[in-house]
Amino acid sequence: MKFIVFIFCALGITSHAQNTNRELKDLDIKLYELKQSLHKAKSSQNSIQIAQLHLKLGDFFYQLSLFSEAIKYYQDFRNIYKTKDTSYVYAENALARINLDLKKFDDAKNHTSKSLEISKTLNYNKGIANVHALLGSIAEKQGEYKKALEYQNISLLTFQVLKDSTGLAITNENIGSIYEDLEQYNLAYDYFKKAYGYAKNSNSDIKINIINNKGDANSKNGYFEKGLKYTNEALKLAKETNNSSQIESAYKDFARTYSDMGNYELAYKYLNNQSIVNEQELKRKNIEVVSTMEVLYAVKEKEAELLLLNKQKQITEVRQYIIVISAAFIILGLIGGLIYWKKRRKHEKHILEYKQQLLQVDLDKKIAQETSLKHEIEIKVSALTNYSLNIAHKNKMLSDVSKTLSKLKDRNITLIKTKLIAISKEIEADLANQNEWTELMGYFSQIQPNFFENLTKVALAQLSASETRLSMLLTLNLSSKEIANILHITPDSVRIARYRLRKKLPIDSKDDLLVFLLHL
């Protein structure tokens, strides 16, 4: 018995291998044709045809479960095809399906949202129905069964309005699967029956899947014989159409049903058959993917070679052009260089002469400015000294007048005495007036702007107003007698004031006070 099963499996594998080789060859041819058509469309710059071929290539790779390649071509389609029409809706739904398969639910929802918005704008009911079916599948995968049923029912109503039998078959099957997940097997079976009724005009894959689901729902509900009948029917159709995934699904359902019935020997047999088919399917898919990738690689390699040849041709042409241009530029450069060198020498000579003239003019100007500045300083110092001496002379004269008037006040004439006392007071008040000192210090600051500030900074103690005035008068190189007349004090008082000033300044006893002040 085991030998017969082995022979049967071996024959099945051999037949499957032959079919696989034919399918691979067909896939290679289809991919090559699509790539060739895309190349021609690009050559003719037909953007609509380019976009549609990207869409077909996306479908081709999606069927092979090469999702990264499929996503690339669908996204290329969206970038090229700017018109928001039914083709754009199809591409968004395709991207949503891929993200659903990859369990990237947020991305899938994002694509369905765009698709639904465009479908509503276009009043494209089939697109609206497909989007709601996708939203229902996303909700089901996330375990949100209530929301999933709401979306599928919207899809079902829309397909009923459209009288789309295939859409109704798939949507009823989707609703049945949700109830099966909820373990409401009677409801699930009812929807599977409805789905099968609408699937008469649909392709065999949809029919087989629905029959398998009918058998699965009955088996889970305890109707094992009925379930086995549907599973056997699905297996027969799957073998007739050489649908490996449905054959594997049927074997799996047989194994589970017989296990639930307690017939573990048959359960093991079908589980083993399912394992063999699964292994064959994996090998087929792997060979299919590898073959497709090889063809894709070969096509890309040829495209790269063509691109490389075009680039090399362009580079050769550019090089020849560069050589000719370079030679012309070298000759022109040598001639221009020689002319430029001669002109430059002549120009440099003129520039040197001009610079020398400018330097001489600048030097003369600086000398004149320096002479003018010195002359101005000398005038200001002379004016300041004269102003100081005039103050001294006025103070001396006023002092003498004050003394004379003071002597006259002792006479007995009452009227003269009163008048002389008033005049004496006015003269004394005038001698004490600070306005002349303010004006004198303002003139001095014009000659030595930072003198008073620097003097305050270096002083060891705070200087009085009279000490500040004494410092200024000493800087003007006035004698003690002249300073005494200006300050309205005696020469001895000047010497004492000088001594006190030295004590408040960082100056050694051997150093000259005047030299120190002049260097501030």
Summary of the structure (lengths in Angstrom):
residues: 520
radius of gyration: 56.4
end to end distance: 125.2
largest distance: 171.7
contacts: 1531
relative contact order: 0.04
helix: 87%
strand: 0%
